[in-house]
Amino acid sequence: METIQVVLDSDLLRATDRAARQARLNRSALVRRALHEHLKYLKTRDLEARDRQGYQQHPDNPAEVAGWERAAAWPER
């Protein structure tokens, strides 16, 4: 691991310390966890944007999708 320096305002630092105590983590572990979660969120957001862009550029062909929709439908009772 590497040591870095991060500047936080007083309110954010107090909130971070409270959250760390509640989670029973030290401050560094809480910040690492939060950063991991945020990076995961950013990756997911980027992948969703790529998917959205792909579907906008190449929309579904209703004829191609119809067979899959029938296969995915629940049978009537």
N, C-alpha and C positions, 0 to 999 in steps of 0.2 A: 504494500500500500504506500501511497505517497501522501505527504502532508501538504495541505494547501491553506491559504488564508482567504476567508470570505468575510465581507463586511455586511453586517445586518443592522437595521435600526433597532432601537431599544425595545419597541413594542414587539417586533418580529422575534427578537432574541428571547424575550420573556415567554411568548407564545410557544416558541420552539422548546424551551426548557420545560414548560408545563406539559406539552405533548410527549416529550421524552420520558418524563416521570410517569405519566399515565400509561405509556406503552412499555415501561420498565426497560428502557434502552438508554444508552448514553447519547449525548447530543450528536456525536459523529455518526453513530449507527442510524439514528432517526433521519439525519440529513441524507445519508447514503440511500436509505430505503425510499425516501421521498424522491430523490433524484432518479433512482431506478424506475419508480412508478411513472414519473413524468416522461422519461425517455421512452418507456413502453407505450405511453399514451401518444406521444408524438409519432412513433413508428406506425401505430395503428391508424392514426389520423391520416398519415401520408399514404398508407396502403389503401385506405378507403377512398381517398381523393383520386388515386390512380385508377381504382376500379370504376369510380363514377365517371371519370374522363373516358375510360375505355368503352363503357356502355353508351356514353353520349356519342362517341365517334363511330361505334359499331352497334347500333341498337339491335335488340332481339328481333329475329324474324318470326312473326306469329305462327307461321306454318311449322317452323322448326320446334317451337316451344310447345305447341299443342299436344304432341305425343307425350312429352314429359309431364304436362299438367294432368293428363288422363292417368298416367302411371302413378302419380303422387296423390291422386284423389282417394279419399276414404270410401270404401264400398258402402252402398246404401243398405240399410237393414230392413 
